[in-house]
Amino acid sequence: MKLLLPKPEADRERWQQALASSGHSLLWVDPWVFDVFEETPEQRNHWLNLDLFTGVICVSPFAARLLTSALDRYWPMSPVGVQWWCNGPGTASELSNAGLEPRFPDQGHTAESVMAGLDHGTINGQKWLVVQGEGGRERYPQALRELGADVTVLCLYRRKINTGALPALVEQSDHAQAMLIGSVTLLDALMEAHPHHWRGWPGLWLYTSERLQHRAKDWALPTGKQLNGASPQALLAAV
């Protein structure tokens, strides 16, 4: 099967290695642009006091890269006693490469799965840090605060669509039998730019979450297939 993967360039090697023996042909388009915000004194203060947090949640591989960059600047040795959490193996690999011991769900790889894995009985009164991009979902801060945690959110970057990549996705889709969709932002951009093409595309849509399937329904797209998470392993299980 020819699979179209709209993934950031930085994630490509990991996905290629994981899918190398699958027998599938991989088509790549990077539709993302990341703008990193200038560090503020408040952010620097949080970096310097990372050891005061019980847990740190990174919502994406890019967030993990910015976190580990801050550790390189401010922490000769990583702070002790902090729980490092993330959704899945992609973000976990970024944290592991920096010498951290990340925790993530065995299955699901969603915010809901991460929250289910936390010890809810001890969170009340704890300090938690969420590292994310601008406009990220409020699932983590909201759920942690409902459990009584003192939550700090660091928005370190803005992720946006490279509109120049949208025609490339249309072109590559003519050669693909299935396409991975892991972002509502990307799905919306595809449909706003080329709705007639995508509504008529005969390939298999592969959605990484139930939320994406619901959004696809809003756009009158085929239900496709929902993956059990956003990892290469979940993709292989689906195809």
JOHU-V944330 format. One record per backbone hydrogen bond with DSSP energy under -0.5 kcal/mol. NH is the residue of the N-H (numbers start at 0). CO is the residue of the C=O. E is the energy in kcal/mol with one decimal. If there is no record, write none. Layout:
{{NH,CO,E} {NH,CO,E}}
This chain:
{{2,0,-0.6} {2,24,-3.3} {3,177,-2.9} {4,2,-0.6} {4,26,-3.2} {5,3,-0.6} {5,179,-0.6} {6,4,-1.5} {6,28,-0.6} {10,7,-1.6} {11,7,-0.6} {11,8,-1.2} {14,10,-1.9} {15,11,-2.9} {16,12,-2.4} {17,13,-2.0} {18,14,-1.9} {19,15,-0.7} {19,16,-0.6} {21,18,-1.8} {24,0,-2.0} {26,2,-3.2} {28,4,-1.5} {30,28,-0.8} {32,159,-2.4} {34,32,-0.5} {34,157,-2.7} {35,33,-0.6} {36,155,-2.4} {43,39,-2.5} {44,40,-2.1} {45,41,-1.9} {46,42,-2.5} {47,43,-2.3} {48,44,-1.0} {49,46,-1.3} {51,48,-1.9} {52,49,-1.8} {53,126,-2.7} {54,126,-1.2} {55,82,-3.1} {56,128,-2.9} {57,55,-0.5} {57,84,-2.6} {58,130,-2.1} {63,59,-2.0} {64,60,-2.0} {65,61,-1.9} {66,62,-2.2} {67,63,-2.7} {68,64,-1.8} {69,65,-1.8} {70,66,-2.1} {71,67,-2.0} {72,68,-1.5} {73,69,-2.5} {74,70,-2.6} {81,78,-0.5} {82,53,-2.7} {83,81,-0.5} {83,100,-0.5} {84,55,-3.3} {84,82,-0.7} {85,102,-1.8} {86,57,-0.6} {91,87,-2.2} {92,88,-2.2} {93,89,-1.0} {94,90,-1.7} {95,91,-2.9} {96,92,-2.1} {97,93,-0.6} {97,94,-0.8} {98,95,-2.2} {99,94,-2.1} {101,99,-0.6} {102,83,-2.8} {107,227,-0.9} {108,106,-1.2} {113,109,-2.2} {114,110,-2.6} {115,111,-1.8} {116,112,-1.0} {116,113,-0.9} {117,113,-0.6} {117,114,-1.0} {119,117,-1.3} {121,118,-1.7} {122,118,-0.6} {122,119,-0.6} {124,147,-2.7} {125,122,-2.6} {127,125,-0.5} {127,149,-2.5} {128,54,-2.4} {129,151,-2.8} {130,56,-3.0} {130,128,-0.5} {131,129,-0.6} {131,153,-2.6} {133,156,-3.8} {135,132,-1.7} {141,137,-2.4} {142,138,-2.4} {143,139,-2.7} {144,140,-2.4} {145,141,-2.1} {146,142,-1.0} {146,143,-0.5} {147,144,-1.6} {148,143,-2.3} {149,125,-3.4} {150,148,-0.8} {151,127,-2.6} {153,129,-2.9} {154,152,-0.6} {155,131,-2.4} {155,153,-0.8} {156,131,-0.5} {157,34,-2.5} {159,32,-2.5} {159,157,-0.5} {161,30,-3.1} {162,160,-1.1} {164,161,-2.5} {165,162,-1.0} {166,162,-0.5} {168,164,-1.9} {169,165,-1.7} {170,166,-2.5} {171,167,-2.7} {172,168,-2.0} {173,169,-0.9} {173,170,-0.8} {174,171,-1.8} {175,172,-1.0} {176,1,-2.7} {177,1,-1.4} {178,203,-2.4} {179,3,-2.2} {180,205,-3.2} {186,182,-2.2} {187,183,-2.8} {188,184,-2.0} {189,185,-2.6} {190,186,-2.1} {191,187,-2.4} {192,188,-2.0} {193,189,-2.6} {194,190,-0.5} {197,193,-2.0} {198,194,-2.3} {199,195,-1.3} {200,196,-0.6} {203,176,-2.7} {205,178,-2.7} {206,204,-0.6} {206,224,-2.5} {207,180,-1.8} {212,208,-1.5} {213,209,-2.2} {214,210,-1.9} {215,211,-2.6} {216,212,-1.9} {217,213,-1.7} {218,214,-1.4} {219,216,-1.6} {220,215,-2.6} {224,204,-2.5} {226,206,-3.6} {226,224,-0.5} {228,207,-0.5} {228,226,-1.2} {234,230,-1.9} {235,231,-2.5} {236,232,-2.1} {237,233,-1.2} {238,234,-1.6}}
